[in-house]
């Protein structure tokens, strides 16, 4: 996009990888690799992460089992608030380019915190006042942030506050004045009045039957704070642990990527953290230029981007009174005049309203859900683009191989939409940094956009998975386990909760190959859940697993969990042995304990081959006898590889062992000295 639309704004809504709720073992790699393109090819990047969103769901909405629908609808409220002034009338309207002008003091310092208030359930809404002052204070609270960091640990450079509903400038000015008196809310000294305010009279719309209460007013804040460095720091720590061992790197190199790109990307992130640190200390002035426009194109990439897009377009249609088939009833009165929807929708001659967006994934499953879903008639078929080969959670596949084959088609569709857009302001990119399509294809597309639309805003909404299990090419022999395996009689007497089946798949008795994983260390685990399972329960179960001393991980991959959830419950053969259950878990894991399996086999091999028993049968078929010894050496080397992977991990372990040896030696030496002294005393006496 940068190539073809270099001067157009590119604003990115980005879900960042969070180590505490890790959806992919290699997400730290994909995220750090993605940073370079986010730095170079977006003008504003608005950050979110799943850990913060889960916390908000539990704390503010009392949702026991939050789903991605819950999370995406919250994100949709932020995106709707940011774009409301483009679609409805208001006292103080803010367009896309104003975000960049008011929030980005330097080109690289464009990674934003986001918050929204009130996030409240219908039951609580009746008991809370929700005044302008209260919602203004709320958006500055750490608990309201949509990315996990504490803004009190940094300094604000600028805040863009978008109000909706029953709000007047007088109340906003009073609230902002109060904020400036708070000692916990600090601004850099070179921008002490860094507030940009937008007011739109269209109240927030909520999805009928959803979690959020219908309220009279709301506030969305996008802020540029040095505290965002906390988010970068957590991610690069996990990157360093894995990359120090070059774990999983061969997957990327195998797709045509150079290994040097890893260190370059890591240096980019380190430099970015340093930039934010210096900005909080040094003083500077910056100016921006405003650019007017009327339209914005949305680009949804990968599973996460497309699913967030579904939630957004559902909300946009509700707000504008557009039906799922794209028609708008004539009795609907929309704020901002008859063409208020034109920012995000184009109108055909037949009166149908078509979203200005493309939805792209390298495999068809998620896009097919849109093609067959409730809003299938809303989108033009050319806007829904899917490939035939998945990126397999690999940045290099999305950027260099599979993604490269489809990027020209995507750009062609984007050009068609751009040509039909009067006064294109920029692009909104929705992608996932943890996957292969969102990170790899997302970066490739942003690079192409930056060339052709360099001055257009690029706002990225980014959500941060053999890639997750194989740290080195030879270390790819997996353990497998499954739970529950239970008869119908026993099923009635067991709870079979998510926590229980998660613990079960780690039990030696559940392994489908005879070995005890307690005798080794895990490098990675891929856990596939089916049935009545929600992410909250999985995250709690994984957190419990990490506390178990009997379940050890190599220290260079301490959060080595990849999780998949499918709502289709397990099917059993009628009249078979297995009970019909509500949920189940299958785990494929890479553990050094697999060496036990190799050891038992090569012991029997050695016994027979030492006598050359049965060898003539093989030689008689044209095989050379030397192949036996070569194969045996291969297996011995493989066992050695697994042994080294488990040992060559911790500096701390080596240092601790050396220290213990030194202490033991000193104690032994003291004992010898004592014995000698006693003997001498006895002899003298």
Buried (B, 14 or more C-beta within 10 A) or exposed (E): BBBBBBBBBBBBBBBBBBBBBBBBBBBBBBBBBBBBBBBBBBBBBBBBBBBBBBBBBBEBBEBEBBBBBBBBBBBBBBBBBBBBBBBBBBBBBBBBBBBBBBBBBEEBBBBBBBBBBBBBBBEBBEEEEBEBBBBBBBBBEBEBBBBBBEBBEBBBBBBBBBBBBEBEEEBBEEBBEEBEEEEEBBBBEBBEEBBBBBBBBBBBBBBEEBBBBEBEBBBBBBBBBBBBBBBBEBBBEBBEBBBEBBBBBBBBBEBEBEEEBBEEBBEBBBEBBEBBEEBBEEEEEBEEEEBEBBBBBBBBBBBBBBBBBBBBBBBBBBBBBBBBEBBBEEEEEBBBEEEBBBBBBBBEEEEBBBBBBBBBBBBBEBBEBBEEBEBBEBBBEEBBBBBEEBBBBBBBBBBBBBBBEBBEBBBEBBBBBBEEBEEBBBBBBBBBBBBBBBBBBBBBBBBBBBBBBBBBBBBBBBBBBEBBBBBBEBBEBBBBBBBBBBEEEEBEEEEBBBBBBBBBBBBBEBBEEEBEBBEBBBBBBBBBBBBBBBBBBBBEBBEEBEEEEEBBBBBBBEBBBBBEBEEEBBEEEEEEEBBEBEBBBBBBBBBBBBBBBBEEEBEEBEEEBEEEEEBEEEEEEEEEEEEBEEEBEEBEEBBEBBEEBBEEBEEEEEEEEEEEEEEEEEEEEEEEEEEEEEEEEEEEE
